[in-house]
Amino acid sequence: MANRKLLITGAAGYIASQILPTFQEAYELVLIDTTDKDRNGEKIEGITVVDLMNPDRKQYSRYFE
């Protein structure tokens, strides 16, 4: 069975850091946040930096498909 796609916002945050290892095994992940670095300043691979406050939803709607 193909992995289901899961969008995680706040992917650089603490809670995401706790669930990502398990979720990566079961889902095709789409990771977005306002930064691609964790609280220690270390880059997290696979995160796309997106401003979800931008009123032009065409700029980021593809991540929600």
C-alpha positions as CSV (number, residue, x, y, z in Angstrom):
1,M,0.0,0.0,0.0
2,A,1.3,3.4,-0.9
3,N,2.1,5.8,1.9
4,R,-0.5,8.5,2.6
5,K,0.5,12.1,2.4
6,L,0.6,14.1,5.5
7,L,1.2,17.9,5.8
8,I,2.9,19.0,9.0
9,T,3.0,22.8,9.7
10,G,5.4,23.9,12.4
11,A,7.8,21.1,11.3
12,A,10.8,22.7,12.9
13,G,9.1,22.9,16.3
14,Y,9.5,20.7,19.4
15,I,6.4,18.6,19.0
16,A,7.2,17.9,15.3
17,S,10.7,16.8,16.4
18,Q,9.1,14.2,18.6
19,I,6.7,12.7,16.0
20,L,8.7,13.0,12.7
21,P,10.8,9.9,13.2
22,T,7.7,7.7,13.5
23,F,5.6,9.5,10.9
24,Q,8.4,9.3,8.3
25,E,8.0,5.5,8.4
26,A,4.3,5.6,7.7
27,Y,3.6,8.7,5.6
28,E,4.8,10.7,2.7
29,L,5.5,14.0,4.6
30,V,5.1,17.5,3.4
31,L,7.0,19.7,6.0
32,I,6.5,23.4,6.2
33,D,7.4,26.1,8.7
34,T,8.6,29.7,8.9
35,T,12.1,28.4,9.4
36,D,14.1,25.3,8.5
37,K,16.2,25.4,11.7
38,D,15.4,23.9,15.1
39,R,15.7,25.7,18.4
40,N,19.4,25.0,18.4
41,G,19.9,26.6,15.0
42,E,20.5,23.3,13.3
43,K,19.1,22.9,9.8
44,I,16.3,20.3,9.4
45,E,16.3,18.6,6.0
46,G,13.1,18.5,4.1
47,I,11.4,21.6,5.5
48,T,10.0,24.2,3.0
49,V,9.9,27.7,4.4
50,V,6.5,29.2,3.8
51,D,4.7,32.3,5.1
52,L,1.1,31.0,5.7
53,M,0.1,34.6,6.8
54,N,0.5,35.7,3.2
55,P,-3.0,36.6,2.0
56,D,-2.1,35.4,-1.6
57,R,-2.9,31.7,-1.0
58,K,-1.7,30.8,-4.5
59,Q,1.8,31.2,-3.1
60,Y,1.4,28.1,-0.9
61,S,-1.9,26.3,-1.8
62,R,0.1,23.5,-3.6
63,Y,1.3,22.2,-0.2
64,F,-2.3,21.4,0.9
65,E,-3.1,19.2,-2.2
